């Protein structure tokens, strides 16, 4: 590639400058200088010769062109001899896909996207920028949409030789979730213990609603179906051991301040400890909701309002006797 040599004043009348050739030179500026081609060039003699290669590319100056430059600018080429030329390379920094993934991860994190989300950039072509530009590309605009797996399109700006380079980046990010999965297959009816499970991080989009995430949520519960190894499961697949069953006589306990009242009733639901069940009163034909606290015992929270039994439930009490549903 020819190098234009119109940037210097001819050195005719100036003493020759002893110099040696640089077979391979790397430039960072937009122009090639005399000192880029020859070593030993003094600052007062140095000057621009012409345009440098495009960012990240090279061209070669042949021997004839080098000799012409040396004569024109008074360079005493002391190691003159057959040479293949000088390869001039324009230094550049490459912004590639991995760079933009890291940039997008920081931008999305600042907008509340979890740090462990998977970020993907699609169809991005590498961009060359001046080597001295070490900062991250500047975000100009960002559009994103979606829930767990959101798509984004971002516009960025970086410096270039002839002004800012503006480019777009498209891709997606997917949030993750920690869920509990069985270490082995668990059979129907097995009592669950924490050591049967492990926590696994998976894409949020693959997690069913209500998936269990903490081992404390399963301790002493019973599998209501077979739980495959390594698969998420929901609360519907497990159950606390039942200590209250439908139709079973129970004691309802109401406590407030120093007051404690107990009353007998009939369970209208199955329930384990911590479950909310309904209790029917044969005497009052009312029902009330409470939390199972022990075998056959339900605690009624202060402020709970009893409700009338439905006609169907009242008829069942009358038909089966006041003590049974």
C-alpha positions in Angstrom: 0.0 0.0 0.0 1.4 3.4 -1.0 2.2 5.8 1.8 1.5 9.5 1.1 4.5 11.6 2.0 3.1 15.1 1.9 3.1 15.8 5.6 6.8 16.8 6.0 9.0 19.6 4.8 11.8 18.2 2.7 15.1 18.1 4.6 17.2 19.5 1.7 20.0 21.6 3.2 19.7 19.9 6.6 22.5 17.5 7.8 21.7 13.8 7.3 20.3 11.9 10.3 21.9 8.5 10.9 19.1 5.9 11.4 18.3 2.3 11.1 15.2 0.7 9.6 12.4 -0.8 11.7 11.2 -3.9 9.9 7.9 -4.0 11.8 6.4 -1.0 13.5 3.1 -0.6 15.4 1.5 2.8 15.5 -1.3 4.1 17.6 -2.0 7.5 16.0 -3.9 8.1 12.7 -0.7 9.1 10.9 2.6 7.4 10.3 5.7 9.4 11.3 9.2 9.3 10.1 10.3 7.9 13.5 7.9 5.0 13.0 10.0 3.8 10.0 13.5 4.7 11.2 15.1 4.6 14.6 17.4 7.4 15.7 15.1 10.2 14.3 15.4 13.3 16.5 12.3 15.2 17.6 13.1 18.3 15.6 13.3 16.2 12.4 10.4 13.9 13.0 7.2 14.6 11.1 4.0 13.0 9.7 4.3 11.1 6.5 0.8 10.0 5.7 -2.2 8.0 6.9 -1.8 5.0 9.1 -3.6 1.7 8.2 -7.2 1.3 9.3 -7.6 0.1 12.9 -6.3 -3.4 13.5 -4.8 -3.7 9.9 -1.4 -3.5 8.3 0.3 -2.4 5.1 3.9 -2.8 3.8 6.3 -0.1 2.6 8.7 -1.5 0.0 12.4 -0.8 -0.3 12.0 1.7 -3.1 9.5 3.7 -1.2 11.7 3.6 1.9 14.7 4.8 0.0 12.7 7.7 -1.5 11.5 8.7 2.0 15.1 8.6 3.3 16.4 10.8 0.5 13.6 13.3 0.7 14.0 13.8 4.5 17.7 13.5 4.9 17.8 10.2 6.7 21.2 8.5 6.6 20.0 4.9 6.4 23.2 3.3 7.8 22.0 -0.4 7.6 20.8 0.0 4.1 20.6 -3.3 2.2 18.1 -5.5 0.5 15.0 -5.5 2.7 11.5 -6.8 2.1 10.0 -3.6 3.5 8.5 -2.2 6.7 5.3 -3.7 7.9 3.2 -0.9 9.5 0.4 -2.1 11.8 -2.2 0.1 13.4 -2.8 -0.9 17.0 -6.4 -1.4 18.0 -8.5 -2.8 20.8 -11.1 -5.4 19.8 -14.6 -5.2 21.3 -15.9 -8.8 20.9 -18.9 -10.8 22.0 -17.4 -11.7 25.4 -16.6 -8.0 26.1 -20.2 -7.0 25.4 -21.6 -9.8 27.5 -19.6 -8.4 30.4 -20.8 -4.9 29.6 -24.4 -6.0 29.5 -24.1 -7.9 32.7 -23.0 -4.8 34.5 -25.7 -2.7 33.0 -28.5 -5.2 33.7 -27.2 -5.7 37.3 -27.4 -2.0 37.9 -31.1 -2.2 36.8 -31.9 -5.0 39.3 -31.3 -8.1 37.3 -29.7 -10.8 39.5 -25.9 -11.1 39.1 -26.1 -14.8 38.5 -28.4 -14.4 35.5 -27.3 -16.0 32.2 -26.6 -13.2 29.6 -26.4 -14.0 25.9 -25.4 -11.7 23.0 -26.4 -12.8 19.5 -25.0 -12.0 16.1 -22.4 -9.5 17.3 -19.6 -8.6 14.9 -16.2 -7.5 16.4 -15.6 -3.8 16.5 -12.1 -2.2 16.4 -11.4 0.9 18.4 -8.3 2.9 19.1 -5.9 1.0 21.4 -5.8 3.9 23.8 -9.6 3.6 24.4 -9.8 1.4 27.5 -13.2 2.4 28.8 -16.3 0.4 28.4 -18.6 1.4 25.5 -21.1 4.1 26.4 -24.7 3.1 26.6 -26.9 5.3 24.6 -30.3 3.5 24.8 -31.7 0.2 26.2 -34.9 -1.6 25.4 -35.8 -4.8 27.2 -38.9 -7.0 27.6 -40.0 -10.3 29.0 -40.1 -12.0 32.4 -37.7 -14.7 33.3 -36.1 -14.8 29.9 -36.0 -11.1 28.7 -34.7 -9.9 25.4 -32.8 -6.6 25.1 -31.6 -4.3 22.4 -28.9 -1.8 23.4 -27.3 1.0 21.5 -23.7 1.9 22.3 -21.1 4.5 21.3 -17.3 4.2 21.1 -14.7 6.6 19.7 -13.5 6.1 16.1 -11.1 7.8 13.7 -13.8 9.9 12.1 -16.0 10.4 15.1 -18.1 8.1 17.3 -18.9 4.6 16.2 -22.5 3.8 17.1 -23.5 0.1 17.2 -26.4 -2.1 18.5 -26.2 -5.2 20.6 -29.1 -7.7 20.8 -29.5 -10.6 23.1 -31.3 -12.0 26.2 -30.8 -12.7 29.8 -32.4 -15.4 31.9 -32.7 -15.3 35.7 -32.1 -18.3 37.8 -33.6 -19.8 40.9 -32.5 -22.1 43.7 -34.8 -25.0 44.2 -34.8 -28.2 46.2 -34.5 -31.5 44.2 -34.3 -35.1 45.5 -30.9 -36.7 45.6 -32.6 -40.0 44.8 -36.1 -41.2 43.8 -38.5 -40.9 46.7 -41.4 -43.3 46.9 -45.0 -42.5 47.7 -45.5 -42.3 51.4 -41.9 -41.9 52.5 -41.2 -39.5 55.4 -38.9 -36.8 54.2 -35.7 -35.7 55.8 -33.3 -32.8 54.7 -30.5 -35.2 53.7 -32.7 -36.6 50.9 -32.4 -33.3 49.0 -29.9 -30.9 47.5 -30.2 -27.3 46.3 -29.8 -26.8 42.6 -29.6 -23.5 40.6 -31.7 -23.7 37.4 -33.2 -21.2 34.9 -36.3 -19.5 36.4 -38.4 -20.3 33.4 -38.1 -24.0 34.1 -39.2 -23.8 37.7 -42.9 -24.8 38.2 -45.0 -22.4 40.3 -44.8 -23.3 44.0 -41.6 -25.3 43.7 -40.0 -26.0 47.0 -36.7 -24.1 47.7 -35.7 -24.8 51.3 -35.1 -28.1 53.1 -36.9 -26.8 56.2 -40.1 -26.8 54.1 -40.0 -30.6 53.7 -38.7 -31.9 57.1 -41.0 -34.7 58.5 -43.5 -34.3 55.6 -44.7 -37.3 53.5 -44.4 -37.7 49.8 -47.9 -37.8 48.2 -46.5 -39.2 45.0 -43.2 -40.6 43.7 -40.6 -37.8 43.5 -38.0 -38.4 40.7 -34.4 -37.8 41.4 -33.1 -34.3 40.3 -36.5 -32.9 39.5 -38.3 -29.9 41.1 -41.5 -30.6 42.9 -44.3 -28.5 44.4 -46.0 -28.3 47.7 -48.9 -30.3 46.2 -46.5 -33.3 46.0 -45.9 -33.4 49.8 -48.0 -33.3 52.9 -47.5 -33.0 56.6 -48.5 -36.1 58.6 -52.1 -35.8 59.2 -53.0 -35.3 62.9 -56.6 -34.1 62.1 -58.9 -35.9 59.7 -62.2 -35.0 58.2 -65.0 -35.9 60.6 -62.7 -36.4 63.6 -63.6 -34.9 67.0 -61.2 -32.0 67.8 -60.7 -29.5 70.6 -60.8 -25.8 69.5 -58.6 -23.6 71.7 -59.0 -19.8 71.9 -56.4 -17.8 73.9 -56.2 -14.1 74.5 -54.3 -12.4 77.2 -54.9 -14.5 80.3 -58.1 -16.1 78.9 -58.2 -19.6 77.5 -61.3 -21.2 76.2 -61.8 -24.7 74.8 -64.7 -26.1 72.9 -65.4 -29.4 71.1 -66.0 -29.5 67.4 -65.8 -31.7 64.3 -63.0 -31.4 61.7 -64.2 -30.4 58.3 -60.8 -31.0 56.6 -57.7 -33.2 56.9 -54.7 -31.3 58.2 -51.2 -31.6 59.6 -49.5 -29.4 62.1 -49.4 -25.9 60.8 -52.3 -26.4 58.3 -55.5 -24.4 58.5 -58.6 -26.5 58.9 -62.3 -25.7 59.5 -64.2 -26.9 62.5 -68.0 -27.4 62.7 -69.9 -26.9 66.0 -72.9 -29.3 66.3 -74.3 -27.2 69.1 -74.2 -23.8 67.4 -74.4 -24.8 63.7 -71.4 -22.5 63.1 -67.9 -23.1 61.6 -64.6 -21.5 62.3 -61.1 -21.7 60.8 -58.0 -22.5 62.9 -54.5 -23.8 62.8 -53.6 -27.4 63.7 -51.2 -27.3 66.6 -51.3 -31.0 67.8 -53.1 -34.2 67.4 -56.8 -33.4 67.5 -56.1 -29.8 68.6 -56.8 -26.6 66.6 -55.9 -23.1 67.7 -58.3 -20.3 66.9 -56.7 -16.9 66.3 -58.1 -13.9 68.2 -60.5 -11.9 66.0 -61.6 -15.0 64.0 -65.3 -14.7 63.1 -67.4 -17.9 63.1 -69.7 -18.4 60.0 -72.9 -20.3 59.7 -72.7 -23.8 58.3 -74.0 -24.3 54.8 -77.4 -26.0 54.5 -75.7 -29.1 53.1 -73.3 -29.4 56.1 -76.1 -28.8 58.6 -78.1 -31.6 56.9 -75.2 -34.0 57.2 -74.9 -33.3 60.9 -78.7 -33.9 61.4 -78.5 -37.1 59.2 -75.4 -38.6 60.9 -76.0 -37.4 64.4 -74.7 -34.3 66.0 -71.2 -35.7 66.7 -70.4 -36.9 63.2 -70.0 -35.6 59.6 
